[in-house]
């Protein structure tokens, strides 16, 4: 039973709440009339060979400001006729050698990509980040455990041109209110 004395007592809040409900009902289900964009070619820009420069925050979410630089190559190949692609990363820096592998899979039902990353040191895929491109920018998210605590992870693709692109990874330990960038890759296409 609804207590009308509370509704009358708090009339401005009640009216705002009713207006929001009416708006949601008037708009109907999300994406009902909006055609869904086919994003299956969003990563086509990256197919090929790249020179990559990586800056990695040495100790994320600790207050550290020490960055380590790496240089090397990245090779991206289409698989499954373009419905997926495979990235091989090979870089060196003062902190050592990194060999990484990313398997990116396109889901035609959700129109989103899952980015699955593994490195040779761990030998297993981690939690995939999932997302899509909008207006030339790709954003992908997941939730992972770091140092015994659940955090949010965000990957962003931006500054995409035919000869270069930028990738950033950031962590948030406050539910997405603030983000700490911990991995920046700047790629330049290798001319063949």
N, C-alpha and C positions, 0 to 999 in steps of 0.2 A: 504494500500500500504506500502510495506517495504522500508524504507529509506536505500538504499545501501551505501550512503556516511557514515552513522553511522556504518554499518557492516564492511566496509573497514577500517575505522578509529580505530575500536576496534577489530581488527582481532584475537588476541589471545583469548579473551573472547568469541568471536563468534565461533571460532573453538572448544573450550572446550564445549560450549553449544551444538553445532551440534554433537560432539562426544558422549555426554551424551544421546541425543535423539536417535542416531543410536544404542547405546548400549541397551537402553530400548526396542527399536523396535526389535532388534535381539534376546533378551531374551524372548520376548513374554509375555503372561499373567503370573502373579505370580502363583506359585504352579501348573502350567499346567502339568508338567511331574513328579512332586514330590508327592508321596503318602502321604496323610494326616494321621498323627498319631492318633490312637484312644486313647484318654486320659481318657476314662470313668472309669478306675480303679486307677487313680492317687492318690486318697485319701484312697485307701484300707489300706495303711500302718497305718492309724490312727484309724481304727476300734478297739474299746475296751475301757478299763478304764485307766486313766492316773492320775498321781500326777502332778500338775502344779505349777510352780513358775512364778509369773508375776512381772515385774518392769514396772511401769507406770509413765511417766513424768507428773508431777502434772498440769502444765500450758503450754501446747504446743504453739509454735510460739510466745512466749512472751519473750524469752531470759532466761527463768527459767531453772535452773539446778537441781531442787528438784525432786527426784524420790521417789515413794512410792512402797513398796513391798507387795505382796499378795501371799497367799498359799492356795491351795485347790485341787479340782478335776475337771476333764473333762471326760465326757463320750460321745463316738462317736458311733452311730448306723447307719447301712445301711438301707436305705428305697428305695422303688421302685426297688427292686432287684439289688441295687448297683448303679442305675442311679442318686441317690441323697444320702445325708447323713445328719444326725441331730446331732449337738453338743450341749451338756449341760455343761455349765461352772458354778462352784460354788466356789468362793474364798473369803477369808477374809484378811484384813490387817488394819493397823492403820487408814487408811482413810475410813474404812467401809467395807461393804459387797457388792459383785458384783455377780449377777446372770445373766448369758448371755445365749443366744440361737443363734446358727448359722445354717441356712438351706443352704446347698450347693447343687446346681443343675447343672447337666451336660447337655450341649446343643450339641446333636449329629450332628447338621448341622455345627456349628462353631467350634466344637471340643474344646470348652472352658467351664470353670466353672464360675458360678456366686455365690459369697459368700454373703449371706444375714444375717446381724447381728441385733439382738435386745437385749436390756437388760430390766430387770424387772422395772427399774426406769422410762424408757420412754414408755415401752409397745408397741413399734412399730418398724418395720424394717426400717433401714436407707437405704441409697443408696448402691446397691450391688457393690462390687469390682468384676471385670471380668478379667479372664486371664487363664493361662495354665502352665503346667510343661514342662521344657526342661532341659535335663541333670541333673535330680534329684533336680531341684530347681523350685519352683512355684512362679510366679509373677502375681499379680492381681492389677488392677488400677481402680480408679474412680475419679470423680470430685465432691466436696461437698462445701457447704458454712459453714465456721467457723468464728465466730465473725463478721458476715456481709461481709466476703470476700470469693471469690471462690478460692479454693486451690485444689491441686492434692493429692490423697491418694494412697499409695503403700503398699500392703501386700506381704510379702516374706516368703515362707516356705523353710527351708534349714536344713542342718546337719541331714538328715533323716537316721535313723538306725532302726532295728527292735524293739529297746527298748527306743528310744528317738527321739525328733525332736525339732526344734526351729521355732518360728513364730515372725516376727517383723512387726510393722506398722510404717510408716513414713509419714510425711506431707511435702509438698513443697508449698511455697507461691511465688515462682519465676519461675513458669512454668517448674519445673523439673530440674533446674540447680543444686540446692542443696536440700538435704532431711534432715529432722530432725526426728530421730527415737523417738517415744513417747510411745511405748508399746512393751515389749519383753516378750514372754512366752517361758519357757523351760519346756518341758513335758517329764516325765519318765513313762514308762509303768508300771502299777500295775500288779505284778505277781499273777496269779489266781491258 
